[in-house]
Each structure stands twice: as structure tokens, then as C-alpha cells.
């Protein structure tokens, strides 16, 4: 039988564990509420400020229609529906699969957020580059060529792939352990269904994909996949899905909190998407609030795939380079590659 002191120690340990779980839950609830508040404030600010502006940034044209017909459906299909369909799955061993240290997770999460914000401001304001080519510009075949594509890919690959990979190396990240944990057969239905939605969805809403010259497809689809993988896909996979999300998952006891924070992270990643306008204070306000209002929902959709499957690459196939970017970018890259 346990001695009185042993029982007291065991009871104390259980109380501490319970208190820690409650602390994590209350902390997660507060962060989730904060994430929701950020989204609500951004949406209200945008719709209250837009009527008094003489013009809207190009990216924000048709904002309400885009929100209702595109961004809310992405949220409901990729977050709410996916959560329902995978509700019986076992918990993911984030620490083991992603080589994590509980004691440094908070510090590292703050570090990656700070790194993203600082580098985005430098790349966007100084380098005139954003997550998706051609950065804050609206694509113009007379202004943007293959050299510009190469500069964009080089900057994003160096800052968001090479540097984070070096950091992971010094953190003794075990890639073999991560790849061994992936269950592709189990998740094949998710990949197939959501790839179809995200491929045909942009086409239904106006992307010019069908009807191009056949030789444009031969140039633009593989070329676009390569440059988007190096300049956009891998940066998001590594920085958000391999570094940030697993750390958030062991900090908080709430999947929705992880998804909400990751959605905000992706919105920061999108601050210099094509069509934003930072030429003056009013246009900057509209651009930032529109990005947060829309891209936070998109980012939550992307994050949901990793949170429910533990696979950081599924979003790359279903909600990024291999789905939406093909119908959206094929015409542009066809013109760029064919002009060389």
C-alpha cells in the first residue's frame, strides 16, 4: 500500500496536472476569443471605412460578394466540415512527430511570428514582393517578365525555406520521424475531394483556365508548379505547417485556437498579395483590413488540414500550389514563359 506521503505526492501531481490542463484551456479560450475579435474588428473597420473612400484597392473590389461566395465557403468546407468528418480521429503526437520541446514552444512561436512580420515588411516595402507573384502589383505582361519571377522566387526561397531549414537543422529536427508518421492512404479521400473543390472552384468564379492555347498549358502548368512551389508553397509548408502549427498544438488545448492563430499568421504572410495598395493611409487601412478579413479565413482552412491529419503537406496539394494556383496562374505564366 502507498504511504501517506506517497498518496499526498500522487494527489498533488494529479492536481497539478488538472490545473495545467485547465490553464491551457482557459488560455486557449482567451486566444481564440482574441482571434475572433481581430477578425470582427477588421471586417467592421473595412466595411465602415470603404463607403467614405473615393476608391478601393484593386484586391478589395467586390469585397462583400467575395466574402460571401468565396471566403466563407472556404472556411465552412475546410474547417467546419473537415472537423466533422474527422471528429473520431485519435490525437496526434505532435512532440514526437515534429521533434518538439514543450519548454521552448512559446518562445519559438513568438520568434516565428516576429520573423514573418519583419521579413514581410522588408520584402513588401523594400523588395516589392509578396507571397504570390507579382507581389502587390496587378500582373501586366509589359511590366513583369521571367527575370522578375526569378527574383521573387530567389528572395522567398532564401528567406522562408533556406533560413528556416538551417534553423530546424540546429534544432535537430528529425525528418525521417515526420515522414514515417504520415498516413497518406488514410487521408487520400481528403486530398481527392478538397483538391477537386479547390481546382474547379476558382474556374467557376471566373479564372481563365479552359480555352487557352495548348502549348501554353505545356509551358505554364509545370513551370507555374515549380516556381509556386519554390516561392510560395514551400515557404508556407515549412514556416507555418512544420514550425508554427505543431508548436501551437502543444501550447494550447484547443484545435480551433491553433487554427485561428495560424489563420492570422497566414494573413500576415499575405500582406503584399496582388492588388493591395499602400500609397496612402486610407488605402493601406482598407488593404490590411481586407487581407485580415479574407486571408485569415483562407489560412484557417489551410491550417485545418494539418491540425486534423498531422500531415503538413496536404494543404499544399488541396488548398495551394497544386489546386487553386493552377487555374489562377496558368494564363499569366503562359504569357511569361512564352515571351522568353
Protein Blocks (a to p, Z undefined) as FASTA:
>chain_A
ZZfklmmmmmmmmmmmmmmmmmmmmmmmmmmmmmmmmmmmmmmmmmmmmmmpcbdcfklg
oklmmmmmmmmmmmmmmmmmmmmmmmmpccddfklmnopafklmmmmmmmmmmmmmmmmm
mmmmmnopafbdghjbdcdfklpcfklmmmmmmmmmmmmmmmmmmmmmmnopafklmmmm
pcfklmmmmmmmmmmmmmmmmmmnopafbhpafklmmmmmmmmmmmmmmmmmmmmmmmmm
mmmmmmmmmmpccfklmmmmmmmmmmmmmmmgghiackbmklmmmmmmmmmmmmmmmmmm
mmmmmmmnopaklmmmmmmmkmmmmmmmmmmmmmmmmmZZ
